[in-house]
Amino acid sequence: MIRFILLQNRQGKTRLAKYYIPLEESEKHKLEYEVHRLVVNRDPKFTNFVEVYLILDEFILAGELQETSKKAIIERMTELERQE
């Protein structure tokens, strides 16, 4: 089960945070700091992060992955782009 999703910039500022479990604000801040610390210390060849905002809301519901088919995800994203 997915408990949270964080998107942060290289300086550690959280750009998107989606929590699927209840946490106090202090716990969220501590968790965001710890995740940034771990990611910054990784070897660059093992770090491959992509900005995904709309995809998260489309394919994750209540902390559970709803769709795993790459084809279905691409088709849905194409459909959403046409609507814009």
Biopython code that builds the backbone (N, CA, C, O; Angstrom):
import numpy as np
from Bio.PDB.StructureBuilder import StructureBuilder

atoms = [
    (1, "MET", "N", (0.837, -1.179, 0.000)),
    (1, "MET", "CA", (0.000, 0.000, 0.000)),
    (1, "MET", "C", (0.881, 1.241, 0.000)),
    (1, "MET", "O", (1.879, 1.304, 0.717)),
    (2, "ILE", "N", (0.511, 2.208, -0.795)),
    (2, "ILE", "CA", (1.237, 3.470, -0.856)),
    (2, "ILE", "C", (0.761, 4.334, 0.298)),
    (2, "ILE", "O", (-0.440, 4.544, 0.468)),
    (3, "ARG", "N", (1.690, 4.830, 1.084)),
    (3, "ARG", "CA", (1.331, 5.639, 2.255)),
    (3, "ARG", "C", (1.430, 7.133, 1.977)),
    (3, "ARG", "O", (0.685, 7.925, 2.554)),
    (4, "PHE", "N", (2.344, 7.518, 1.098)),
    (4, "PHE", "CA", (2.488, 8.927, 0.736)),
    (4, "PHE", "C", (3.266, 9.031, -0.566)),
    (4, "PHE", "O", (3.977, 8.108, -0.964)),
    (5, "ILE", "N", (3.114, 10.179, -1.218)),
    (5, "ILE", "CA", (3.879, 10.492, -2.419)),
    (5, "ILE", "C", (4.405, 11.904, -2.248)),
    (5, "ILE", "O", (3.660, 12.817, -1.895)),
    (6, "LEU", "N", (5.696, 12.077, -2.502)),
    (6, "LEU", "CA", (6.322, 13.392, -2.387)),
    (6, "LEU", "C", (7.037, 13.728, -3.685)),
    (6, "LEU", "O", (7.706, 12.882, -4.280)),
    (7, "LEU", "N", (6.890, 14.964, -4.112)),
    (7, "LEU", "CA", (7.692, 15.499, -5.203)),
    (7, "LEU", "C", (8.414, 16.712, -4.638)),
    (7, "LEU", "O", (7.787, 17.662, -4.169)),
    (8, "GLN", "N", (9.729, 16.667, -4.690)),
    (8, "GLN", "CA", (10.545, 17.737, -4.117)),
    (8, "GLN", "C", (11.542, 18.229, -5.155)),
    (8, "GLN", "O", (11.943, 17.491, -6.055)),
    (9, "ASN", "N", (11.941, 19.515, -5.010)),
    (9, "ASN", "CA", (13.004, 20.011, -5.873)),
    (9, "ASN", "C", (14.357, 19.622, -5.271)),
    (9, "ASN", "O", (14.417, 19.002, -4.209)),
    (10, "ARG", "N", (15.414, 19.983, -5.944)),
    (10, "ARG", "CA", (16.745, 19.571, -5.480)),
    (10, "ARG", "C", (17.166, 20.214, -4.173)),
    (10, "ARG", "O", (18.056, 19.709, -3.489)),
    (11, "GLN", "N", (16.536, 21.319, -3.823)),
    (11, "GLN", "CA", (16.858, 21.984, -2.564)),
    (11, "GLN", "C", (16.048, 21.423, -1.393)),
    (11, "GLN", "O", (16.247, 21.832, -0.249)),
    (12, "GLY", "N", (15.140, 20.490, -1.676)),
    (12, "GLY", "CA", (14.367, 19.869, -0.611)),
    (12, "GLY", "C", (13.004, 20.484, -0.384)),
    (12, "GLY", "O", (12.283, 20.075, 0.525)),
    (13, "LYS", "N", (12.639, 21.471, -1.204)),
    (13, "LYS", "CA", (11.317, 22.078, -1.055)),
    (13, "LYS", "C", (10.274, 21.142, -1.655)),
    (13, "LYS", "O", (10.394, 20.711, -2.802)),
    (14, "THR", "N", (9.268, 20.840, -0.877)),
    (14, "THR", "CA", (8.218, 19.937, -1.332)),
    (14, "THR", "C", (7.284, 20.682, -2.273)),
    (14, "THR", "O", (6.714, 21.712, -1.915)),
    (15, "ARG", "N", (7.137, 20.149, -3.478)),
    (15, "ARG", "CA", (6.269, 20.749, -4.497)),
    (15, "ARG", "C", (4.897, 20.097, -4.518)),
    (15, "ARG", "O", (3.901, 20.737, -4.857)),
    (16, "LEU", "N", (4.848, 18.835, -4.158)),
    (16, "LEU", "CA", (3.570, 18.114, -4.104)),
    (16, "LEU", "C", (3.681, 17.063, -3.012)),
    (16, "LEU", "O", (4.641, 16.293, -2.975)),
    (17, "ALA", "N", (2.715, 17.035, -2.140)),
    (17, "ALA", "CA", (2.676, 16.019, -1.083)),
    (17, "ALA", "C", (1.269, 15.466, -1.027)),
    (17, "ALA", "O", (0.301, 16.214, -0.898)),
    (18, "LYS", "N", (1.163, 14.174, -1.123)),
    (18, "LYS", "CA", (-0.132, 13.509, -1.052)),
    (18, "LYS", "C", (0.012, 12.390, -0.019)),
    (18, "LYS", "O", (0.774, 11.443, -0.216)),
    (19, "TYR", "N", (-0.718, 12.509, 1.068)),
    (19, "TYR", "CA", (-0.643, 11.523, 2.149)),
    (19, "TYR", "C", (-1.928, 10.707, 2.176)),
    (19, "TYR", "O", (-3.027, 11.259, 2.125)),
    (20, "TYR", "N", (-1.780, 9.400, 2.256)),
    (20, "TYR", "CA", (-2.918, 8.496, 2.311)),
    (20, "TYR", "C", (-3.123, 7.915, 3.697)),
    (20, "TYR", "O", (-3.998, 7.076, 3.907)),
    (21, "ILE", "N", (-2.310, 8.368, 4.641)),
    (21, "ILE", "CA", (-2.448, 7.989, 6.045)),
    (21, "ILE", "C", (-2.440, 9.272, 6.864)),
    (21, "ILE", "O", (-1.796, 10.246, 6.471)),
    (22, "PRO", "N", (-3.132, 9.294, 7.979)),
    (22, "PRO", "CA", (-3.133, 10.521, 8.796)),
    (22, "PRO", "C", (-1.793, 10.699, 9.513)),
    (22, "PRO", "O", (-1.283, 9.784, 10.160)),
    (23, "LEU", "N", (-1.241, 11.910, 9.374)),
    (23, "LEU", "CA", (0.009, 12.261, 10.048)),
    (23, "LEU", "C", (-0.112, 13.678, 10.588)),
    (23, "LEU", "O", (-0.774, 14.529, 9.993)),
    (24, "GLU", "N", (0.530, 13.918, 11.713)),
    (24, "GLU", "CA", (0.608, 15.270, 12.259)),
    (24, "GLU", "C", (1.527, 16.099, 11.368)),
    (24, "GLU", "O", (2.379, 15.550, 10.670)),
    (25, "GLU", "N", (1.357, 17.417, 11.391)),
    (25, "GLU", "CA", (2.195, 18.298, 10.576)),
    (25, "GLU", "C", (3.673, 18.115, 10.894)),
    (25, "GLU", "O", (4.507, 18.138, 9.989)),
    (26, "SER", "N", (4.004, 17.936, 12.157)),
    (26, "SER", "CA", (5.411, 17.747, 12.536)),
    (26, "SER", "C", (5.966, 16.446, 11.958)),
    (26, "SER", "O", (7.127, 16.389, 11.554)),
    (27, "GLU", "N", (5.133, 15.400, 11.920)),
    (27, "GLU", "CA", (5.561, 14.126, 11.339)),
    (27, "GLU", "C", (5.771, 14.269, 9.831)),
    (27, "GLU", "O", (6.721, 13.712, 9.282)),
    (28, "LYS", "N", (4.887, 15.012, 9.162)),
    (28, "LYS", "CA", (5.019, 15.235, 7.722)),
    (28, "LYS", "C", (6.323, 15.972, 7.419)),
    (28, "LYS", "O", (7.052, 15.606, 6.497)),
    (29, "HIS", "N", (6.609, 17.003, 8.196)),
    (29, "HIS", "CA", (7.827, 17.777, 7.988)),
    (29, "HIS", "C", (9.068, 16.899, 8.191)),
    (29, "HIS", "O", (10.007, 16.949, 7.397)),
    (30, "LYS", "N", (9.063, 16.116, 9.236)),
    (30, "LYS", "CA", (10.191, 15.223, 9.512)),
    (30, "LYS", "C", (10.364, 14.203, 8.384)),
    (30, "LYS", "O", (11.488, 13.934, 7.960)),
    (31, "LEU", "N", (9.275, 13.645, 7.905)),
    (31, "LEU", "CA", (9.304, 12.671, 6.824)),
    (31, "LEU", "C", (9.844, 13.298, 5.538)),
    (31, "LEU", "O", (10.664, 12.690, 4.850)),
    (32, "GLU", "N", (9.391, 14.506, 5.211)),
    (32, "GLU", "CA", (9.867, 15.194, 4.011)),
    (32, "GLU", "C", (11.365, 15.476, 4.099)),
    (32, "GLU", "O", (12.091, 15.316, 3.117)),
    (33, "TYR", "N", (11.822, 15.894, 5.269)),
    (33, "TYR", "CA", (13.249, 16.144, 5.473)),
    (33, "TYR", "C", (14.060, 14.858, 5.290)),
    (33, "TYR", "O", (15.100, 14.860, 4.632)),
    (34, "GLU", "N", (13.582, 13.777, 5.869)),
    (34, "GLU", "CA", (14.293, 12.496, 5.803)),
    (34, "GLU", "C", (14.349, 11.963, 4.372)),
    (34, "GLU", "O", (15.385, 11.457, 3.939)),
    (35, "VAL", "N", (13.247, 12.073, 3.642)),
    (35, "VAL", "CA", (13.232, 11.618, 2.249)),
    (35, "VAL", "C", (14.236, 12.422, 1.433)),
    (35, "VAL", "O", (15.001, 11.857, 0.651)),
    (36, "HIS", "N", (14.234, 13.729, 1.614)),
    (36, "HIS", "CA", (15.184, 14.563, 0.864)),
    (36, "HIS", "C", (16.626, 14.182, 1.198)),
    (36, "HIS", "O", (17.464, 14.076, 0.302)),
    (37, "ARG", "N", (16.913, 13.978, 2.468)),
    (37, "ARG", "CA", (18.255, 13.599, 2.878)),
    (37, "ARG", "C", (18.691, 12.298, 2.214)),
    (37, "ARG", "O", (19.832, 12.184, 1.764)),
    (38, "LEU", "N", (17.798, 11.320, 2.150)),
    (38, "LEU", "CA", (18.120, 10.030, 1.528)),
    (38, "LEU", "C", (18.335, 10.161, 0.023)),
    (38, "LEU", "O", (19.254, 9.556, -0.530)),
    (39, "VAL", "N", (17.494, 10.945, -0.633)),
    (39, "VAL", "CA", (17.594, 11.084, -2.085)),
    (39, "VAL", "C", (18.847, 11.852, -2.482)),
    (39, "VAL", "O", (19.518, 11.482, -3.445)),
    (40, "VAL", "N", (19.170, 12.911, -1.758)),
    (40, "VAL", "CA", (20.337, 13.723, -2.080)),
    (40, "VAL", "C", (21.619, 12.904, -1.971)),
    (40, "VAL", "O", (22.566, 13.141, -2.720)),
    (41, "ASN", "N", (21.661, 11.968, -1.071)),
    (41, "ASN", "CA", (22.874, 11.171, -0.853)),
    (41, "ASN", "C", (22.991, 9.974, -1.797)),
    (41, "ASN", "O", (23.969, 9.230, -1.733)),
    (42, "ARG", "N", (22.008, 9.785, -2.666)),
    (42, "ARG", "CA", (22.073, 8.672, -3.620)),
    (42, "ARG", "C", (23.042, 8.980, -4.747)),
    (42, "ARG", "O", (23.271, 10.139, -5.092)),
    (43, "ASP", "N", (23.603, 7.929, -5.309)),
    (43, "ASP", "CA", (24.443, 8.063, -6.493)),
    (43, "ASP", "C", (23.562, 8.544, -7.648)),
    (43, "ASP", "O", (22.498, 7.966, -7.873)),
    (44, "PRO", "N", (23.966, 9.581, -8.388)),
    (44, "PRO", "CA", (23.136, 10.132, -9.468)),
    (44, "PRO", "C", (22.693, 9.110, -10.515)),
    (44, "PRO", "O", (21.628, 9.270, -11.111)),
    (45, "LYS", "N", (23.474, 8.083, -10.746)),
    (45, "LYS", "CA", (23.071, 7.100, -11.760)),
    (45, "LYS", "C", (21.896, 6.233, -11.292)),
    (45, "LYS", "O", (21.293, 5.528, -12.102)),
    (46, "PHE", "N", (21.568, 6.276, -10.011)),
    (46, "PHE", "CA", (20.437, 5.516, -9.493)),
    (46, "PHE", "C", (19.221, 6.397, -9.223)),
    (46, "PHE", "O", (18.240, 5.939, -8.637)),
    (47, "THR", "N", (19.280, 7.647, -9.642)),
    (47, "THR", "CA", (18.186, 8.577, -9.385)),
    (47, "THR", "C", (17.540, 8.947, -10.707)),
    (47, "THR", "O", (18.177, 9.555, -11.568)),
    (48, "ASN", "N", (16.290, 8.586, -10.868)),
    (48, "ASN", "CA", (15.563, 8.882, -12.092)),
    (48, "ASN", "C", (14.164, 9.329, -11.704)),
    (48, "ASN", "O", (13.254, 8.506, -11.598)),
    (49, "PHE", "N", (13.986, 10.618, -11.493)),
    (49, "PHE", "CA", (12.706, 11.144, -11.060)),
    (49, "PHE", "C", (12.043, 11.907, -12.196)),
    (49, "PHE", "O", (12.696, 12.673, -12.905)),
    (50, "VAL", "N", (10.776, 11.700, -12.361)),
    (50, "VAL", "CA", (10.000, 12.356, -13.409)),
    (50, "VAL", "C", (8.871, 13.125, -12.740)),
    (50, "VAL", "O", (8.274, 12.655, -11.771)),
    (51, "GLU", "N", (8.584, 14.316, -13.266)),
    (51, "GLU", "CA", (7.482, 15.086, -12.715)),
    (51, "GLU", "C", (6.160, 14.460, -13.160)),
    (51, "GLU", "O", (5.881, 14.363, -14.355)),
    (52, "VAL", "N", (5.375, 14.049, -12.215)),
    (52, "VAL", "CA", (4.052, 13.483, -12.502)),
    (52, "VAL", "C", (3.061, 14.043, -11.503)),
    (52, "VAL", "O", (3.138, 13.751, -10.310)),
    (53, "TYR", "N", (2.147, 14.835, -11.982)),
    (53, "TYR", "CA", (1.149, 15.429, -11.114)),
    (53, "TYR", "C", (-0.222, 14.826, -11.410)),
    (53, "TYR", "O", (-0.855, 14.242, -10.531)),
    (54, "LEU", "N", (-0.661, 14.969, -12.621)),
    (54, "LEU", "CA", (-1.982, 14.484, -13.009)),
    (54, "LEU", "C", (-2.067, 12.963, -12.928)),
    (54, "LEU", "O", (-3.103, 12.414, -12.553)),
    (55, "ILE", "N", (-1.001, 12.297, -13.273)),
    (55, "ILE", "CA", (-0.998, 10.834, -13.263)),
    (55, "ILE", "C", (-1.295, 10.297, -11.867)),
    (55, "ILE", "O", (-1.995, 9.295, -11.723)),
    (56, "LEU", "N", (-0.771, 10.953, -10.849)),
    (56, "LEU", "CA", (-0.988, 10.494, -9.481)),
    (56, "LEU", "C", (-2.469, 10.449, -9.129)),
    (56, "LEU", "O", (-2.962, 9.458, -8.590)),
    (57, "ASP", "N", (-3.165, 11.526, -9.439)),
    (57, "ASP", "CA", (-4.580, 11.573, -9.105)),
    (57, "ASP", "C", (-5.413, 10.633, -9.967)),
    (57, "ASP", "O", (-6.470, 10.168, -9.540)),
    (58, "GLU", "N", (-4.945, 10.356, -11.170)),
    (58, "GLU", "CA", (-5.703, 9.488, -12.070)),
    (58, "GLU", "C", (-5.573, 8.001, -11.718)),
    (58, "GLU", "O", (-6.518, 7.233, -11.899)),
    (59, "PHE", "N", (-4.404, 7.601, -11.216)),
    (59, "PHE", "CA", (-4.146, 6.165, -11.079)),
    (59, "PHE", "C", (-3.889, 5.677, -9.665)),
    (59, "PHE", "O", (-3.635, 4.492, -9.450)),
    (60, "ILE", "N", (-3.955, 6.582, -8.703)),
    (60, "ILE", "CA", (-3.823, 6.174, -7.306)),
    (60, "ILE", "C", (-5.052, 6.682, -6.568)),
    (60, "ILE", "O", (-5.352, 7.876, -6.589)),
    (61, "LEU", "N", (-5.747, 5.786, -5.928)),
    (61, "LEU", "CA", (-6.968, 6.129, -5.218)),
    (61, "LEU", "C", (-6.874, 5.579, -3.804)),
    (61, "LEU", "O", (-6.700, 4.377, -3.607)),
    (62, "ALA", "N", (-6.988, 6.460, -2.827)),
    (62, "ALA", "CA", (-6.956, 6.082, -1.414)),
    (62, "ALA", "C", (-5.694, 5.287, -1.062)),
    (62, "ALA", "O", (-5.733, 4.379, -0.233)),
    (63, "GLY", "N", (-4.586, 5.638, -1.698)),
    (63, "GLY", "CA", (-3.328, 4.995, -1.381)),
    (63, "GLY", "C", (-3.104, 3.661, -2.060)),
    (63, "GLY", "O", (-2.113, 2.982, -1.792)),
    (64, "GLU", "N", (-4.017, 3.284, -2.935)),
    (64, "GLU", "CA", (-3.885, 2.002, -3.629)),
    (64, "GLU", "C", (-3.756, 2.246, -5.124)),
    (64, "GLU", "O", (-4.492, 3.053, -5.692)),
    (65, "LEU", "N", (-2.832, 1.558, -5.754)),
    (65, "LEU", "CA", (-2.632, 1.671, -7.188)),
    (65, "LEU", "C", (-3.832, 1.054, -7.897)),
    (65, "LEU", "O", (-4.178, -0.102, -7.656)),
    (66, "GLN", "N", (-4.462, 1.832, -8.772)),
    (66, "GLN", "CA", (-5.675, 1.367, -9.446)),
    (66, "GLN", "C", (-5.398, 0.810, -10.835)),
    (66, "GLN", "O", (-6.153, -0.028, -11.330)),
    (67, "GLU", "N", (-4.334, 1.263, -11.459)),
    (67, "GLU", "CA", (-4.030, 0.822, -12.821)),
    (67, "GLU", "C", (-2.551, 0.522, -12.945)),
    (67, "GLU", "O", (-1.718, 1.331, -12.535)),
    (68, "THR", "N", (-2.208, -0.640, -13.511)),
    (68, "THR", "CA", (-0.813, -1.002, -13.684)),
    (68, "THR", "C", (-0.444, -1.177, -15.152)),
    (68, "THR", "O", (0.724, -1.384, -15.479)),
    (69, "SER", "N", (-1.425, -1.096, -16.030)),
    (69, "SER", "CA", (-1.172, -1.275, -17.457)),
    (69, "SER", "C", (-0.573, -0.006, -18.055)),
    (69, "SER", "O", (-1.201, 1.053, -18.037)),
    (70, "LYS", "N", (0.630, -0.115, -18.578)),
    (70, "LYS", "CA", (1.291, 1.033, -19.199)),
    (70, "LYS", "C", (0.461, 1.554, -20.370)),
    (70, "LYS", "O", (0.336, 2.763, -20.560)),
    (71, "LYS", "N", (-0.097, 0.645, -21.146)),
    (71, "LYS", "CA", (-0.919, 1.026, -22.305)),
    (71, "LYS", "C", (-2.139, 1.828, -21.855)),
    (71, "LYS", "O", (-2.455, 2.856, -22.455)),
    (72, "ALA", "N", (-2.820, 1.378, -20.820)),
    (72, "ALA", "CA", (-4.007, 2.075, -20.320)),
    (72, "ALA", "C", (-3.655, 3.464, -19.797)),
    (72, "ALA", "O", (-4.409, 4.416, -20.002)),
    (73, "ILE", "N", (-2.522, 3.581, -19.129)),
    (73, "ILE", "CA", (-2.092, 4.874, -18.594)),
    (73, "ILE", "C", (-1.798, 5.842, -19.734)),
    (73, "ILE", "O", (-2.220, 6.997, -19.690)),
    (74, "ILE", "N", (-1.074, 5.377, -20.760)),
    (74, "ILE", "CA", (-0.744, 6.242, -21.896)),
    (74, "ILE", "C", (-2.009, 6.660, -22.639)),
    (74, "ILE", "O", (-2.137, 7.817, -23.042)),
    (75, "GLU", "N", (-2.942, 5.731, -22.825)),
    (75, "GLU", "CA", (-4.201, 6.065, -23.491)),
    (75, "GLU", "C", (-4.975, 7.120, -22.704)),
    (75, "GLU", "O", (-5.526, 8.051, -23.290)),
    (76, "ARG", "N", (-5.019, 6.980, -21.396)),
    (76, "ARG", "CA", (-5.738, 7.950, -20.561)),
    (76, "ARG", "C", (-5.065, 9.317, -20.602)),
    (76, "ARG", "O", (-5.750, 10.337, -20.683)),
    (77, "MET", "N", (-3.743, 9.355, -20.547)),
    (77, "MET", "CA", (-3.033, 10.628, -20.609)),
    (77, "MET", "C", (-3.231, 11.299, -21.971)),
    (77, "MET", "O", (-3.363, 12.521, -22.035)),
    (78, "THR", "N", (-3.255, 10.529, -23.052)),
    (78, "THR", "CA", (-3.526, 11.081, -24.379)),
    (78, "THR", "C", (-4.924, 11.671, -24.436)),
    (78, "THR", "O", (-5.128, 12.754, -24.986)),
    (79, "GLU", "N", (-5.885, 10.956, -23.867)),
    (79, "GLU", "CA", (-7.259, 11.446, -23.823)),
    (79, "GLU", "C", (-7.367, 12.761, -23.034)),
    (79, "GLU", "O", (-8.077, 13.679, -23.446)),
    (80, "LEU", "N", (-6.669, 12.842, -21.917)),
    (80, "LEU", "CA", (-6.682, 14.065, -21.107)),
    (80, "LEU", "C", (-6.024, 15.234, -21.819)),
    (80, "LEU", "O", (-6.476, 16.373, -21.695)),
    (81, "GLU", "N", (-4.954, 14.958, -22.568)),
    (81, "GLU", "CA", (-4.290, 16.018, -23.330)),
    (81, "GLU", "C", (-5.198, 16.563, -24.416)),
    (81, "GLU", "O", (-5.190, 17.766, -24.679)),
    (82, "ARG", "N", (-5.982, 15.699, -25.052)),
    (82, "ARG", "CA", (-6.928, 16.143, -26.089)),
    (82, "ARG", "C", (-8.009, 17.042, -25.503)),
    (82, "ARG", "O", (-8.500, 17.944, -26.182)),
    (83, "GLN", "N", (-8.376, 16.807, -24.270)),
    (83, "GLN", "CA", (-9.429, 17.599, -23.628)),
    (83, "GLN", "C", (-8.957, 19.009, -23.289)),
    (83, "GLN", "O", (-9.773, 19.921, -23.150)),
    (84, "GLU", "N", (-7.662, 19.189, -23.157)),
    (84, "GLU", "CA", (-7.118, 20.513, -22.795)),
    (84, "GLU", "C", (-7.184, 21.384, -23.970)),
    (84, "GLU", "O", (-6.782, 22.545, -23.901)),
]
sb = StructureBuilder()
sb.init_structure("model")
sb.init_model(0)
sb.init_chain("A")
sb.init_seg("    ")
for serial, (resi, resn, name, xyz) in enumerate(atoms, 1):
    if name == "N":
        sb.init_residue(resn, " ", resi, " ")
    sb.init_atom(name, np.array(xyz, "f"), 0.0, 1.0, " ", f" {name:<3s}", serial, name[0])
structure = sb.get_structure()
